[in-house]
Amino acid sequence: MIEYVLMADRLIAEKHHDLSGIRELTEDEVETLSTALALVGSFNGSYSLYEICDQNYKEMVELYERIAQTVGINQGFAHDVVITLNRRLLNYLSSFRTFIDHQEKKLKRLQSSDTDWFRLFKGRTALHYDNNFSYRFFWGLRNYVQHCGLPLGGFRVALKQDKDGNQVRHFSAYFDRDSLINNFDDWVVPLLGVVDRCCSDFTAKTPRTRRKHKKS
């Protein structure tokens, strides 16, 4: 027979805990505790997926901006840039879709008498899908990379003048419009139209580069 005991945990010294039994738990208390722990575990699982997605995004942006500050790029380094940028983007696309899919499945099973959490979640994701091209594009891009190829088309380095007239090196990665369209038949029609209207190689921008673009 398994017995459940309420324990007291007293920290005596660093990494030294003193555990002492207080009393045995009743069956009702064990059931209540198990239910609560299951809910906490479920939330922790969802939040962990969100953290993975968030960390993948931050690592992708940090890498992009770090490469943009690199002074010299030779052929070997250029190959590593393509591989590493695509790897980080693949990680983000995968975790982004995994988080959405897991949340939808979990919320469908969630029983609540006063709130339809699944409907609220779908409404929120639909709002972002309808109002943000980047959300729609990444949703389609994740499907593209799963079946067809690497997300990024490549990168370029060019010299441009800053506001003081100095020549500065400008790094940018880009998506190849024609490869995305011609190699994948399952783009959603409205999104396909927007992608088709993009220039042949449209640039991937980080939040920092978007802010600079808006200011200039």
Backbone hydrogen bonds, N-H to C=O, Kabsch-Sander energy under -0.5 kcal/mol:
donor,donor_aa,acceptor,acceptor_aa,energy
6,L,23,R,-3.1
8,A,20,S,-2.8
10,R,8,A,-0.6
10,R,18,D,-2.3
12,I,10,R,-0.8
12,I,16,H,-2.2
13,A,16,H,-1.4
16,H,13,A,-2.6
17,H,15,K,-0.5
18,D,10,R,-3.1
19,L,17,H,-0.6
20,S,8,A,-1.9
22,I,6,L,-3.1
23,R,6,L,-0.9
25,L,4,Y,-3.5
30,V,26,T,-2.3
31,E,27,E,-2.4
32,T,28,D,-2.4
33,L,29,E,-2.7
34,S,30,V,-2.7
35,T,31,E,-2.3
36,A,32,T,-2.2
37,L,33,L,-2.7
38,A,34,S,-2.1
39,L,35,T,-1.9
40,V,36,A,-2.4
41,G,37,L,-2.7
42,S,38,A,-2.2
43,F,39,L,-2.5
44,N,40,V,-2.8
45,G,41,G,-2.1
46,S,42,S,-2.0
47,Y,43,F,-2.9
48,S,44,N,-2.3
49,L,45,G,-1.7
50,Y,46,S,-1.9
51,E,47,Y,-2.7
52,I,48,S,-2.4
53,C,49,L,-2.2
54,D,50,Y,-2.9
55,Q,51,E,-3.0
56,N,52,I,-2.3
57,Y,53,C,-2.1
58,K,54,D,-2.4
59,E,55,Q,-2.6
60,M,56,N,-1.9
61,V,57,Y,-2.4
62,E,58,K,-2.8
63,L,59,E,-2.2
64,Y,60,M,-2.2
65,E,61,V,-2.5
66,R,62,E,-2.1
67,I,63,L,-2.7
68,A,64,Y,-1.9
69,Q,65,E,-0.7
69,Q,66,R,-0.8
70,T,67,I,-1.6
78,A,74,N,-2.5
79,H,75,Q,-1.9
80,D,76,G,-1.8
81,V,77,F,-2.4
82,V,78,A,-2.1
83,I,79,H,-2.2
84,T,80,D,-3.0
85,L,81,V,-2.8
86,N,82,V,-2.0
87,R,83,I,-2.4
88,R,84,T,-2.5
89,L,85,L,-2.3
90,L,86,N,-2.8
91,N,87,R,-2.3
92,Y,88,R,-2.1
93,L,89,L,-2.8
94,S,90,L,-2.3
95,S,91,N,-2.3
96,F,92,Y,-2.7
97,R,93,L,-2.0
98,T,94,S,-2.4
99,F,95,S,-2.4
100,I,96,F,-1.7
101,D,97,R,-2.7
102,H,98,T,-2.6
103,Q,99,F,-2.2
104,E,100,I,-2.3
105,K,101,D,-2.2
106,K,102,H,-2.5
107,L,103,Q,-2.8
108,K,104,E,-1.8
109,R,105,K,-1.0
110,L,106,K,-0.6
112,S,110,L,-0.5
117,W,115,T,-1.2
118,F,107,L,-0.5
120,L,116,D,-2.0
121,F,117,W,-2.5
122,K,118,F,-2.7
123,G,119,R,-2.3
124,R,120,L,-2.0
125,T,121,F,-2.5
126,A,122,K,-2.3
127,L,123,G,-1.8
128,H,124,R,-1.8
129,Y,125,T,-2.5
130,D,126,A,-2.6
131,N,127,L,-1.5
132,N,128,H,-1.5
136,R,132,N,-1.9
137,F,133,F,-3.3
138,F,134,S,-2.4
139,W,135,Y,-2.0
140,G,136,R,-2.2
141,L,137,F,-3.0
142,R,138,F,-2.2
143,N,139,W,-1.2
144,Y,140,G,-2.0
145,V,141,L,-2.7
146,Q,142,R,-1.4
147,H,143,N,-1.1
147,H,144,Y,-0.7
148,C,144,Y,-3.4
149,G,144,Y,-0.8
153,G,174,Y,-2.6
154,G,174,Y,-1.3
156,R,172,S,-2.6
158,A,170,H,-2.4
160,K,168,V,-3.1
162,D,166,N,-2.4
165,G,162,D,-1.9
168,V,160,K,-3.6
168,V,166,N,-0.5
170,H,158,A,-3.7
171,F,169,R,-0.5
172,S,156,R,-2.1
173,A,204,A,-0.5
174,Y,154,G,-2.6
175,F,202,F,-2.9
177,R,175,F,-0.9
177,R,200,S,-2.2
178,D,200,S,-0.6
180,L,176,D,-2.2
181,I,177,R,-2.3
182,N,178,D,-2.9
183,N,179,S,-1.8
184,F,181,I,-0.7
192,L,188,V,-3.0
193,G,189,V,-2.0
194,V,190,P,-1.4
195,V,191,L,-2.6
196,D,192,L,-2.6
197,R,193,G,-1.2
198,C,194,V,-0.6
198,C,195,V,-1.2
202,F,175,F,-1.1
204,A,173,A,-2.9
210,R,206,T,-2.3
211,R,207,P,-2.0
212,K,208,R,-2.0
213,H,209,T,-2.1
214,K,210,R,-2.1
215,K,211,R,-1.7
216,S,212,K,-1.8
